């Protein structure tokens, strides 16, 4: 009991968060093996330079998140907070590349004469960015409340994992010779798979605290709602207007 109390005072089961961060790293790197790393190794990857920058920043973020959880696990909370400033800058840069990568994808869809389909599918990445930004901002606001901060950070990573898991689904189930952006509904199953990590976090809280923190249910409900609502919302005139505006930012 004393050990548990000390553990909670240092951040509440830090080893669990290190393990979760490690899983995020494995998902982020492993999920992109068939569509990015393998093709990059063979020189067969085709895509604009922004995709490389986007990938580099996101992979760096998952490693950064792992290092941050390890710092807390080792009791180096002040170092964790000091490096957190760099984390804000990295997250901001990531957000910018999501927008730029989405624009590049929509432009490519236009070339294939699939512009509207590309604009519809852009809701997956852009809505995920909004959810990440909100949860990340709330985590920063609650930096002095570690029990809430660390859980919000854990939840903020969930939308970022969807793309990596989707690449595995793409490699396994996409029809051969398919070109252009897929329909939006294909993003739902990978999203639900990633949501199992939320279930793992809730279960851990239940076993160690006797009850989960409400932040998991609130943030989890928002994440799930966005994943599902993307399908009907992507075809609305309102979203198409937003997508066209985003695309127009590139001129």
Backbone torsions as a table, in degrees:
resi	resn	phi	psi	omega
1	UNK	NA	-41.4	178.9
2	UNK	-63.3	-40.2	-179.8
3	UNK	-63.8	-40.0	178.8
4	UNK	-64.1	-39.9	179.8
5	UNK	-63.8	-44.6	178.3
6	UNK	-63.1	-41.2	179.6
7	UNK	-59.8	-44.1	179.7
8	UNK	-65.4	-38.7	-180.0
9	UNK	-63.1	-28.9	180.0
10	UNK	-88.7	-0.2	177.0
11	UNK	137.4	-1.1	173.4
12	UNK	79.5	83.4	176.4
13	UNK	61.1	58.6	-175.0
14	UNK	-60.2	-29.8	-179.3
15	UNK	-62.6	-35.9	178.4
16	UNK	-60.5	-42.4	-178.6
17	UNK	-70.7	-31.8	174.7
18	UNK	-66.0	-43.5	178.3
19	UNK	-63.0	-42.1	178.3
20	UNK	-63.4	-42.0	177.8
21	UNK	-63.2	-38.2	177.1
22	UNK	-63.8	-38.5	176.7
23	UNK	-63.8	-40.4	177.2
24	UNK	-59.6	-42.1	179.2
25	UNK	-62.4	-46.0	-179.7
26	UNK	-61.8	-41.0	179.1
27	UNK	-65.6	-46.9	-176.4
28	UNK	-62.2	-44.9	-178.6
29	UNK	-79.5	-45.4	-177.0
30	UNK	-67.3	-37.3	-177.5
31	UNK	-63.8	-28.7	-177.5
32	UNK	-95.4	6.1	179.2
33	UNK	-59.0	-50.9	-175.4
34	UNK	-69.0	-33.3	-173.9
35	UNK	-102.9	-11.2	-179.0
36	UNK	-130.9	-62.7	-173.6
37	UNK	-62.5	-45.9	-179.3
38	UNK	-63.9	-42.2	179.6
39	UNK	-70.5	-33.8	177.4
40	UNK	-65.4	-40.0	-179.7
41	UNK	-66.1	-32.1	-178.8
42	UNK	-95.5	-0.9	179.8
43	UNK	73.8	18.6	-177.3
44	UNK	-102.9	2.7	-180.0
45	UNK	-74.6	132.6	178.9
46	UNK	-122.7	124.8	179.8
47	UNK	174.9	160.1	180.0
48	UNK	-68.2	156.4	-178.6
49	UNK	-56.1	-29.2	-177.3
50	UNK	-60.9	-27.5	179.5
51	UNK	-67.5	-33.9	177.4
52	UNK	-69.7	-41.6	178.6
53	UNK	-64.9	-45.0	178.5
54	UNK	-57.5	-48.4	-179.7
55	UNK	-64.2	-42.0	-179.7
56	UNK	-60.8	-44.8	-178.7
57	UNK	-67.2	-39.8	-178.9
58	UNK	-70.7	-40.2	176.7
59	UNK	-65.2	-38.7	178.0
60	UNK	-62.9	-38.1	-178.9
61	UNK	-63.7	-42.6	-179.4
62	UNK	-64.5	-38.5	177.0
63	UNK	-68.1	-39.7	177.9
64	UNK	-61.4	-42.4	179.2
65	UNK	-62.6	-40.2	177.8
66	UNK	-63.0	-45.2	179.7
67	UNK	-62.8	-40.4	179.5
68	UNK	-62.4	-41.3	178.7
69	UNK	-68.4	-33.8	178.7
70	UNK	-68.0	-36.1	177.9
71	UNK	-62.0	-43.1	178.8
72	UNK	-66.3	-41.4	-179.3
73	UNK	-61.3	-28.7	179.9
74	UNK	-92.4	6.8	177.5
75	UNK	80.9	10.0	-178.4
76	UNK	-94.7	63.1	-175.0
77	UNK	-65.7	-39.0	-179.4
78	UNK	-65.2	-39.3	176.1
79	UNK	-64.4	-39.0	176.8
80	UNK	-58.3	-45.4	-179.2
81	UNK	-69.6	-37.2	179.4
82	UNK	-63.7	-44.7	178.8
83	UNK	-71.1	-17.9	178.6
84	UNK	-60.6	-28.6	177.4
85	UNK	-63.3	-42.3	176.9
86	UNK	-64.7	-33.5	178.9
87	UNK	-63.0	-37.4	177.4
88	UNK	-62.6	-42.8	178.9
89	UNK	-64.4	-42.8	179.9
90	UNK	-64.3	-42.7	179.5
91	UNK	-63.3	-38.4	178.5
92	UNK	-64.3	-43.1	178.1
93	UNK	-63.4	-40.3	177.2
94	UNK	-58.6	-46.1	-178.8
95	UNK	-58.7	-41.1	179.2
96	UNK	-62.4	-39.7	-179.3
97	UNK	-72.5	-26.7	175.4
98	UNK	-62.5	-45.0	179.1
99	UNK	-63.8	-46.1	-178.8
100	UNK	-65.1	-40.6	178.4
101	UNK	-66.1	-37.2	178.0
102	UNK	-65.5	-40.8	177.0
103	UNK	-61.9	-44.5	179.5
104	UNK	-61.0	-39.6	179.2
105	UNK	-66.9	-40.8	178.2
106	UNK	-66.7	-39.4	177.6
107	UNK	-62.7	-41.9	178.6
108	UNK	-64.2	-39.7	177.7
109	UNK	-63.4	-35.9	176.6
110	UNK	-61.0	-42.0	179.8
111	UNK	-62.1	-35.6	179.8
112	UNK	-82.5	4.0	-176.3
113	UNK	62.9	35.1	178.3
114	UNK	-127.9	36.2	-173.3
115	UNK	-57.2	-47.2	-178.6
116	UNK	-64.5	-37.8	178.5
117	UNK	-65.5	-38.1	177.2
118	UNK	-65.7	-38.9	179.0
119	UNK	-69.0	-36.0	177.0
120	UNK	-64.7	-45.1	-176.4
121	UNK	-70.0	-21.4	-179.9
122	UNK	-62.9	-17.5	-179.9
123	UNK	-64.1	-27.6	-177.7
124	UNK	-64.4	-52.5	-178.3
125	UNK	-71.0	-42.3	-175.1
126	UNK	-72.0	-36.5	176.8
127	UNK	-70.3	-36.1	176.0
128	UNK	-62.7	-37.9	177.2
129	UNK	-62.8	-42.5	179.7
130	UNK	-62.3	-44.7	179.5
131	UNK	-62.9	-45.8	177.6
132	UNK	-58.5	-46.1	-177.4
133	UNK	-61.6	-41.3	-179.7
134	UNK	-65.9	-48.5	-178.2
135	UNK	-66.6	-39.0	178.9
136	UNK	-65.3	-43.0	178.8
137	UNK	-62.5	-43.6	178.2
138	UNK	-63.3	-35.8	177.9
139	UNK	-64.8	-41.2	178.7
140	UNK	-66.4	-40.8	178.6
141	UNK	-61.3	-32.5	-177.7
142	UNK	-100.8	27.8	-176.9
143	UNK	-62.1	-26.8	177.9
144	UNK	-85.1	0.0	177.3
145	UNK	-119.8	79.1	-169.6
146	UNK	-55.7	-34.0	-178.9
147	UNK	-64.5	-35.2	177.6
148	UNK	-83.2	-42.4	-177.8
149	UNK	-55.6	-51.1	-174.6
150	UNK	-68.3	-32.8	178.7
151	UNK	-73.4	-36.4	175.6
152	UNK	-65.4	-39.0	177.7
153	UNK	-64.8	-40.0	177.9
154	UNK	-61.3	-41.8	-179.7
155	UNK	-72.6	-32.6	179.8
156	UNK	-64.0	-25.0	180.0
157	UNK	-75.4	-21.9	-175.2
158	UNK	-58.0	-50.5	179.8
159	UNK	-61.1	-27.9	-178.6
160	UNK	-72.6	-23.2	-177.5
161	UNK	-82.5	-17.7	-173.6
162	UNK	-61.9	-40.3	-178.1
163	UNK	-63.4	-40.3	-178.8
164	UNK	-65.5	-44.9	178.7
165	UNK	-66.4	-35.5	178.9
166	UNK	-62.2	-32.9	178.8
167	UNK	-65.8	-33.3	176.6
168	UNK	-67.1	-44.9	176.4
169	UNK	-59.9	-40.1	-179.6
170	UNK	-62.4	-44.5	-178.7
171	UNK	-66.1	-32.5	-175.5
172	UNK	-88.0	-35.2	-169.0
173	UNK	-119.7	-11.0	-178.1
174	UNK	-68.1	137.9	178.8
175	UNK	-65.4	143.4	-179.7
176	UNK	-64.1	141.4	178.2
177	UNK	80.2	5.9	-179.7
178	UNK	-68.9	139.5	178.5
179	UNK	-128.9	157.2	176.3
180	UNK	81.6	173.5	-178.6
181	UNK	-69.0	142.7	179.0
182	UNK	-79.2	169.5	173.7
183	UNK	-65.9	153.3	-173.0
184	UNK	-64.3	-32.4	-174.7
185	UNK	-63.5	-20.6	-179.3
186	UNK	-70.2	-13.6	178.5
187	UNK	-81.9	-13.4	-176.8
188	UNK	-70.0	-50.5	179.7
189	UNK	-56.8	-45.6	175.9
190	UNK	-59.9	-37.8	178.6
191	UNK	-62.8	-41.9	179.5
192	UNK	-66.6	-33.9	176.6
193	UNK	-64.0	-43.4	178.9
194	UNK	-64.0	-33.7	-179.0
195	UNK	-62.4	-17.3	176.9
196	UNK	-62.7	-24.1	176.3
197	UNK	-67.3	-31.0	175.6
198	UNK	-66.5	-41.2	177.8
199	UNK	-61.1	-40.1	178.5
200	UNK	-62.2	-42.2	179.8
201	UNK	-66.4	-41.2	177.9
202	UNK	-63.0	-43.6	179.8
203	UNK	-61.7	-40.8	179.1
204	UNK	-62.5	-44.5	177.2
205	UNK	-60.2	-42.4	-177.8
206	UNK	-61.8	-40.7	-177.1
207	UNK	-76.5	-31.2	-175.6
208	UNK	-98.6	-26.1	-176.6
209	UNK	-113.4	-18.4	-176.0
210	UNK	92.8	-15.5	176.8
211	UNK	-161.1	148.2	179.0
212	UNK	-79.2	153.7	173.3
213	UNK	-69.0	139.8	180.0
214	UNK	-58.1	-25.7	-177.7
215	UNK	-58.1	-32.4	179.0
216	UNK	-65.0	-42.0	-178.4
217	UNK	-71.8	-38.9	-179.2
218	UNK	-69.2	-53.8	-179.0
219	UNK	-65.3	-39.3	179.6
220	UNK	-63.0	-39.2	178.7
221	UNK	-64.9	-39.6	178.2
222	UNK	-64.7	-45.9	-179.9
223	UNK	-60.1	-47.6	-179.4
224	UNK	-63.7	-42.7	-179.9
225	UNK	-61.9	-43.1	179.8
226	UNK	-64.6	-42.9	179.9
227	UNK	-58.6	-42.2	-176.7
228	UNK	-80.2	-42.6	-176.6
229	UNK	-70.2	-17.2	177.3
230	UNK	-57.2	-33.3	-176.1
231	UNK	-63.7	-57.2	179.9
232	UNK	-71.0	-34.3	-176.2
233	UNK	-70.6	-26.4	-176.1
234	UNK	-64.7	-22.4	-178.1
235	UNK	-97.5	1.5	-178.2
236	UNK	-78.9	155.7	178.4
237	UNK	-63.5	-34.0	-179.7
238	UNK	-61.9	-46.6	-179.7
239	UNK	-67.2	-40.2	179.9
240	UNK	-60.7	-34.6	176.7
241	UNK	-67.5	-41.7	178.3
242	UNK	-63.7	-44.6	-179.0
243	UNK	-62.8	-41.5	178.6
244	UNK	-65.1	-37.0	177.6
245	UNK	-63.9	-46.6	179.4
246	UNK	-59.8	-44.7	-179.3
247	UNK	-63.2	-33.6	-178.2
248	UNK	-70.9	-14.8	-179.6
249	UNK	-63.7	-21.6	179.4
250	UNK	-88.5	0.2	178.4
251	UNK	89.2	NA	NA
